[in-house]
Amino acid sequence: MKKNPRFIKSVVETAAKSDTVMPWARGARRAAFIAKRTSAGPVRKTA
């Protein structure tokens, strides 16, 4: 299979521009979510 350097270059450039925040990313948002989750207490299941 022939490599396409122009395609690869465009994919790398697009990935570098991406600023999407993932849920598992470190930072204040994640810390706030964990704090909220731990302060909520145990989840009760009903049968």
N, CA, C and O of each residue as an XYZ file, in Angstrom:
188
protein
N       0.848     -1.180      0.000
C       0.000      0.000      0.000
C       0.894      1.243      0.000
O       1.840      1.337      0.781
N       0.589      2.169     -0.862
C       1.372      3.392     -0.997
C       1.014      4.377      0.111
O      -0.161      4.591      0.410
N       2.030      4.964      0.708
C       1.801      5.979      1.739
C       1.435      7.304      1.084
O       1.927      7.635      0.005
N       0.574      8.049      1.743
C       0.159      9.345      1.229
C       0.589     10.406      2.244
O      -0.151     10.699      3.183
N       1.787     10.985      2.061
C       2.291     11.936      3.056
C       1.411     13.170      3.225
O       1.343     13.731      4.319
N       0.743     13.596      2.172
C      -0.122     14.780      2.283
C      -1.296     14.487      3.219
O      -1.667     15.331      4.034
N      -1.883     13.286      3.102
C      -2.989     12.895      3.967
C      -2.517     12.808      5.419
O      -3.171     13.328      6.323
N      -1.397     12.157      5.632
C      -0.858     12.006      6.983
C      -0.557     13.373      7.591
O      -0.840     13.608      8.766
N       0.010     14.266      6.802
C       0.327     15.605      7.291
C      -0.940     16.355      7.695
O      -0.961     17.036      8.720
N      -1.999     16.229      6.888
C      -3.246     16.926      7.227
C      -3.882     16.348      8.479
O      -4.460     17.089      9.274
N      -3.784     15.028      8.671
C      -4.340     14.406      9.875
C      -3.586     14.883     11.111
O      -4.203     15.181     12.134
N      -2.270     14.957     11.028
C      -1.459     15.413     12.160
C      -1.761     16.868     12.492
O      -1.858     17.226     13.666
N      -1.910     17.709     11.473
C      -2.231     19.128     11.706
C      -3.604     19.288     12.357
O      -3.770     20.092     13.275
N      -4.577     18.530     11.884
C      -5.923     18.606     12.452
C      -5.930     18.141     13.906
O      -6.592     18.746     14.750
N      -5.207     17.081     14.198
C      -5.135     16.582     15.575
C      -4.463     17.599     16.492
O      -4.848     17.732     17.653
N      -3.474     18.311     15.987
C      -2.787     19.313     16.795
C      -3.710     20.493     17.111
O      -3.577     21.105     18.171
N      -4.638     20.822     16.214
C      -5.554     21.946     16.425
C      -6.692     21.596     17.378
O      -7.309     22.487     17.962
N      -6.969     20.324     17.536
C      -8.106     19.881     18.344
C      -7.929     20.290     19.798
O      -6.868     20.080     20.387
N      -8.976     20.876     20.375
C      -8.924     21.272     21.776
C     -10.108     20.690     22.553
O     -10.558     21.269     23.541
N     -10.600     19.547     22.096
C     -11.705     18.878     22.763
C     -11.245     18.341     24.110
O     -10.201     17.697     24.210
N     -12.033     18.611     25.143
C     -11.698     18.138     26.488
C     -12.360     16.787     26.691
O     -13.578     16.655     26.577
N     -11.560     15.806     26.988
C     -12.078     14.466     27.223
C     -12.456     14.309     28.706
O     -11.835     14.925     29.572
N     -13.471     13.487     28.994
C     -13.918     13.329     30.386
C     -12.834     12.812     31.328
O     -12.869     13.100     32.524
N     -11.887     12.064     30.811
C     -10.848     11.490     31.670
C      -9.623     12.392     31.791
O      -8.630     12.005     32.407
N      -9.685     13.579     31.215
C      -8.561     14.508     31.277
C      -8.347     14.999     32.708
O      -9.301     15.138     33.475
N      -7.112     15.254     33.051
C      -6.782     15.746     34.390
C      -7.139     17.221     34.486
O      -7.085     17.938     33.486
N      -7.497     17.673     35.654
C      -7.756     19.093     35.819
C      -8.904     19.363     36.781
O      -9.399     18.458     37.453
N      -9.310     20.607     36.833
C     -10.328     21.058     37.778
C     -11.678     20.403     37.505
O     -12.400     20.063     38.442
N     -12.022     20.226     36.245
C     -13.315     19.630     35.911
C     -13.398     18.202     36.429
O     -14.424     17.797     36.975
N     -12.331     17.442     36.261
C     -12.300     16.054     36.725
C     -12.341     15.996     38.251
O     -13.048     15.167     38.823
N     -11.588     16.868     38.902
C     -11.567     16.899     40.359
C     -12.948     17.242     40.914
O     -13.367     16.672     41.921
N     -13.656     18.163     40.268
C     -14.996     18.538     40.717
C     -15.966     17.373     40.548
O     -16.816     17.139     41.407
N     -15.840     16.649     39.448
C     -16.715     15.497     39.212
C     -16.476     14.413     40.264
O     -17.430     13.840     40.791
N     -15.221     14.132     40.569
C     -14.887     13.115     41.569
C     -15.392     13.536     42.945
O     -15.917     12.708     43.689
N     -15.239     14.814     43.291
C     -15.710     15.305     44.583
C     -17.230     15.177     44.684
O     -17.752     14.796     45.732
N     -17.931     15.491     43.613
C     -19.388     15.374     43.603
C     -19.808     13.909     43.740
O     -20.754     13.588     44.459
N     -19.107     13.047     43.056
C     -19.430     11.624     43.093
C     -19.202     11.031     44.488
O     -20.019     10.246     44.970
N     -18.114     11.400     45.123
C     -17.807     10.846     46.445
C     -18.700     11.443     47.530
O     -18.982     10.767     48.519
N     -19.146     12.669     47.379
C     -19.997     13.285     48.404
C     -21.449     12.840     48.295
O     -22.230     13.057     49.221
N     -21.824     12.221     47.178
C     -23.203     11.791     46.982
C     -23.563     10.593     47.844
O     -24.741     10.361     48.115
N     -22.581      9.838     48.273
C     -22.834      8.660     49.110
C     -23.098      7.440     48.256
O     -23.075      7.517     47.028
N     -23.350      6.311     48.901
C     -23.564      5.077     48.146
C     -24.873      5.079     47.380
O     -25.858      5.679     47.810
N     -24.873      4.411     46.257
C     -26.074      4.299     45.434
C     -26.851      3.078     45.892
O     -26.297      1.985     46.009
N     -28.150      3.272     46.154
C     -28.986      2.155     46.616
C     -29.721      1.553     45.436
O     -30.324      2.268     44.635
N     -29.668      0.245     45.335
C     -30.389     -0.456     44.282
C     -31.713     -0.952     44.850
O     -31.779     -1.424     45.985
N     -32.750     -0.840     44.057
C     -34.041     -1.379     44.468
C     -34.358     -2.579     43.590
O     -34.061     -2.577     42.396
N     -34.950     -3.588     44.174
C     -35.218     -4.821     43.436
C     -36.495     -4.755     42.664
O     -36.859     -5.718     41.990
